[in-house]
Structures are given as structure tokens and as C-alpha cells.
Amino acid sequence: MAGYRSVRQSWKVGIDVGGTFTDVVATDMLNGDVRAAKVLTRTKDPVGGIEAACHSVKLDLDDVSDLILGTTMATNAIVEGRLAKTALITTKGFADTLDIGRQNRRELYRMDVTPRPAPLVPKEFRLEAVERLDAEGRVIVTLDDGEADRIAYAVKKLGAEAAAVCLLHSYVDGSHEARVGERLGRGIPFVALSHELNPEPREFERMNATVLNAALMPAVACYLRRLEDGIGKNTRLHLFHSAGGMAAAASVKARPLSMALSGPAAGVAAAVKVARELQLPAAITFDMGGTTTDVSIVVDGRAKIGSNHRLAGYPIRQMMVGVDSIGAGGGSIARVEHNAVRVGPESAGADPGPACYGLGGTEPTVTDANLLLGYLNTERLLGGTVRLDVQRAKASLSGIAEAFATSEYEVALGIHKVAISNMARALRRVTVESGVDARSCALLAFGGAGPMHAVALAREFGIRRVVVPHCSSTFSALGCLVADMSYAEQRSLRMANGSWDRTRLAGIVNGIVERLAGQLLKAGHDHKSLKIDIVGLVRYREQSDTVEVPLCEPFDPENIAMAFKAIHQRLYGFATDEPWDLDTLRVTVSVGTDSVFKPLVGKSGVSRAQVTRTASCWFESGGPEITAFYDRNTLVEGDRIHGPAIIEDSWSTVVIPPGSSVWTDTHSNLQIETMEAVS
């Protein structure tokens, strides 16, 4: 790119491809300089989108040594049903597992909603293998070579593009699956084995996860091949995975489902860094973008990791950051439904986008409502590319206003409140399920629209502190840069404290560590740089839920019991001396990233923050109020601003309602006191 000053191969770039915008943060590994920007997502041209993201921070791909990518590609393929034709091989008698499921409904009281999503694999593509293991891994029916060959031939005859192998109790012994997989691999390039992906019980969830991995393999392989060809051989490509770290592209090809929700997981990774810097005991992450709102919880500087999740209604077993995602973003569409206003989950996305973008969208969205409420500045180009049109926004809301015989401004305020209520339900789920009182947490707000709604959401819960971090609008891309390269595995154990076997436990841990470390050693890291994190999921004998307890050798049960009871007391308010089980083992092997970020410190000075303009804004209290606007880049450390106020940067807007105040801390974060006027 002519005119750009370039130091070849000195830049490390994190990119988060969202449903509406693609965020990019780049750091120069020579001097620590940081650049950040956003561009509209190019869903049909991923390589072009990455090139545009790099160009937005004045870089060519030739300048980039490492590219870390978070993407919604896998999630979108599942949600939209763009999956490969996949065959399922399971033990004789278990082909109907996908039909039977857990015998529950996804909507208990709505008869107009189908009880559960359609099975991922139609009946004619489900094959039964004559073989059987018991729950201890003992062979009841041997799988012979002739049976394995028969299965491979039948799959080839079906014309399947991929195959998923999920045999009964293979999490104990995967040899039968490996034999079937070897035969299948001779004729099909994409084969997923459940004992490699999820060596745990619960056949239904393990089967869904294995099928989804297999069904994603062809598309993800094509996607990654296009990326690798497009970025060239001199730039190393890494993918951000859903457990909160980055992995090599080769490992993701074998486990494509690990890319699901990678963008939200990257945001949580950056939030962990901020929570540790500010020494926050508990923080709720609030990431509101153009399409979705993602919330999670960070306690004692650790993100919550879970393995029971749903994607597009399908239950799966896979290690993922505990993110609750709802269809409530800036592009969420508002409409009249049963004499009420409903917001989302449908979104205008990047194409055509909210009506106020002037790109062809006409339906009212949350962004259109916020513009009409006065929060967004029509005098500036959003990120230097998008000009907001208040008349288009007003016109999009006119239909709802006529339906309720009220003004467009009242409709906009109503849409804002409904969106806040939708987000509040997600916050309630992540805090209650974790045994955390939301009022004791700080709300960490980021994403393009998060800071605009954060204070109103915090007040809904009685949260008194909101933190809007540096680079808040490109926070997930920042998370791609600051996270470790890591690989993780979770395995069912079910070891009772009364029959403790530390030799067995150490053997299992060492086996997992050796397997995971091998992937990092292949990438050029040495043993000395590896960090090993061992967590046990422990529960009382009669409990269904577990708590995370850090483990370390020599795996002394008395020390584990003390830690378990202390954590249980903090989370649930009680602890007993009842028998307990080490239910599940989770091992993570990681290596720290090379980072030379310049310290993100606040600017100091004696001058007061200057008002850039004033305008009328609508808040929850009722009519419009004259509100001062400030440029975030001019704020100095310690500046305190009282609401109503709006703080802007190139891509995000921070709303400070009446009764709140904000100041800049030593790390360039905005600290908001949400209920200053409350006695």
C-alpha cells in the first residue's frame, strides 16, 4: 500500500469477525505501538475482509508476523443449517439416540414450537456397528475387521461428505472407534471420533458434538485453506477457540466446533486481563455488538469454563467459556407483537444494517432508537466510514408509533427499555447459576454498543460500578492478542474421597498433559515455557452441580477437601463434611504470548475535560434533557464528569445518565458510579 511506513513482519494482529463489524487491534512487536479499527464484515469474502481490516490500521498482510482470528463462521454455519452431508456410526441399538434425546421440550408451555430441533443426521444416514463395550471398557461384542469394512463401504455408498463415529462407552476405551475411523479414512477425508473430541459419558450430548464437528469439517477446511492461501506463507495463522485461548490452524481443522463462540470467548479473555489489573473480586462481562449481547462472569481473575452448552438448540459437550448469548444487539429489529414491542432476536446485521446507516435497511432497530434518543452524534462519521441519518431512523420507528398512538421518541425509549430487559435476563442467568450476587460485581462493558446501555443495565441489578475498558469497541480483537496459546481437555473421573487413588489420578493427568503439550511442542515451544493448569470439578455425593477446585500434585485429598469446602462456602453460603466426589478432571496446557504492549496508562494533566457540544437526550426519567458531549481521547486521569453526559470515541458511545458520574483511571479505563445520587 503506497504511502504506508512498513517494517516487515513486525506486527501481531488480532481480528474478531462479528456479524456486523470486524474488529482489529494490532501491536508492533518492535516498539509496542497499538492500532485499532473496525470495518464492516464481509461475510462472502473472508480474505478480503481480513485484508480490509489490516488496511484500516495501515498495514499490509506482509507486515504481519502472527494473525490471531476469532470468527463466527462455525456458529453461523450451525445456526443457518449449512452443514455437510454427514453419516453417523454408532453401536447397534443406539441409532435412535438423536431422536430420543433427553425427552424434554425446549419450550415447555408453547405448543406452537416444535419440541426439539430436527435430528442432525437423518435416519438413512445412521449406521449401526455390531460391537459393544460395557461402562468399564470391557468388550462384550468384539468389533472385527469385516464389520469395520462393511461400515466403511456403506458410508461410501451413501455419498456422505463426512462421518461421525460415536460408539457406546468409547470414552473408556476408544479402540473400536479408532478401528472404524481408520477404515472410513481410506474413503472419506473428514472423520470425527467421539473419544478424541469428548471422552466423557452422556451419549446424546457427545453424539451431537461429534456430528457437529464432522459436519463442519469440510466447510472449515475450505475456509482455512482460503485464509492460509490468502495471507501467504510468511504470516502465521492462529484461531481463537471457545475455551479462551488460541490454537494452531491445523488443530482447529480436526476440531472445528472449537471455533464456535470464539469471538465472545476472546472478549472474556481480555476482560480477565482487566479484572486482574483492577483486582476485581468479581466482574460481569457485558459485550454488546451489532447482532448479539454476550455476558459472562469472571471470579478471582478466572473465567468460568463449562462443558454443557447449546448451539442452535442442540445440546453439546465441549469445553467453552461460560458465555450466555442472546439476540440483542445494536442491529436487533423491533416490531409489534401481541400488543407489545418485541426486540430481537432477528437482526439487520451488516447488510442491510440499521435504517440510520443508509445502506438499504428500513426496519427499526436498537441503533435507530438510540440515535433518536440523542445518544449518537450525527455530525461525525462512525469510525470514519458510516454517517448516521436521524430522519431515516425516525421514519423506521413511525409504524410502531402509529400502532400505539404515541411519538417516535417514546417508542425509541420503549425499545431501549425492552432491550435492557432482555439483557437483564441473561445477566440473571449467569450470576444466579454461579451462585454470585450481581450487586457485589462490577459490570465490565465493551463492544460497539455495550457502554451505551451499561449504566441502565447496572441499575436494573443494583450494580454500583461499571468499567468501560480501553479499546472497548474492539475489545474481543484485543483479547485475541493478549490470550495464551492453549489446549485443553476434560475427562470424566468420578473418584470418591473414600476410595482415593492418587496414582491413577496422576497417571491420567500425565497422559493428558503429554498429549496436549505435544501440540505446543510441534509449534516450536519448549517444555520450560509450558504452563499446566489442573482443575477438578467436585461435588457432594448427592449434588448435581459441581464447583471448580484447583488441583496440584501430590493430589492430597485432605487439601482438596479444604479447598472444596472453602469455595462451596463462598458460592453457596454453606459447607459440610459429607462425602464428595472428584467428578471431572480438566487440564489446560498453555504458553504465554509474546507481548510488548506499551502500558495503557491514563493521560495526566491539570486541565478539565472540555465539552465538545451539547444536545437534547432522552433518559429513563422522561422528557429530553440538555446533555454535554465529551471526546474520550481528551480526558485526563482523574477527570470526573457528572451526568447527564455522553463520552465518545471513533466507534463507541458511553452514556452517563442523570445521577451517575464517571472518571478516568490510571489504565485509561472509564470508571462509572451508577447511582451517585442515591443516598
Secondary structure, 3 states (H helix, E strand, C coil): CCCCCCCCCCEEEEEEECCCEEEEEEEECCCCCEEEEEEECCCCCHHHHHHHHHHHCCCCHHHEEEEEEEECHHHHHHHCCCCCCEEEEEECCCCCHHHHCCCCCCCCCCCCCCCCCCCCCCHHHEEEECCEECCCCCEEECCCHHHHHHHHHHHHHHCCCEEEEECCCCCCCCHHHHHHHHHHCCCCCCEEEHHHHCCCCCHHHHHHHHHHHHHHHHHHHHHHHHHHHHHCCCCEEEEECCCCCEEEHHHHHHCHHHHCCHHHHHHHHHHHHHHHHHCCCEEEEEEECCCCEEEEEEECCEECEEEEEEECCEEEEEEEECCEEECCCCCEEEEEECCEEEEEEEECCCCCCCHHHCCCCCCCEHHHHHHHCCCCCCCCEECCCEECCHHHHHHHHHHHHHHCCCCHHHHHHHHHHHHHHHHHHHHHHHHHCCCCCHHHCEEEEECCCHHHHHHHHHHHHCCCEEEECCCHHHHHHHHHHHCCEEEEEEEEEEEEHHHCCHHHHHHHHHHHHHHHHHHHHHCCCCHHHEEEEEEEEEEECCCCCCEEEEECCCCCHHHHHHHHHHHHHHHHCCCCCCCEEEEEEEEEEEECCCCCCCCCCCCCCCCCCCCCEEEEEECCCCCEEEEEEEEHHHCCCCCEEECCEEEECCCCEEEECCCCEEEECCCCCEEEECCCCCC
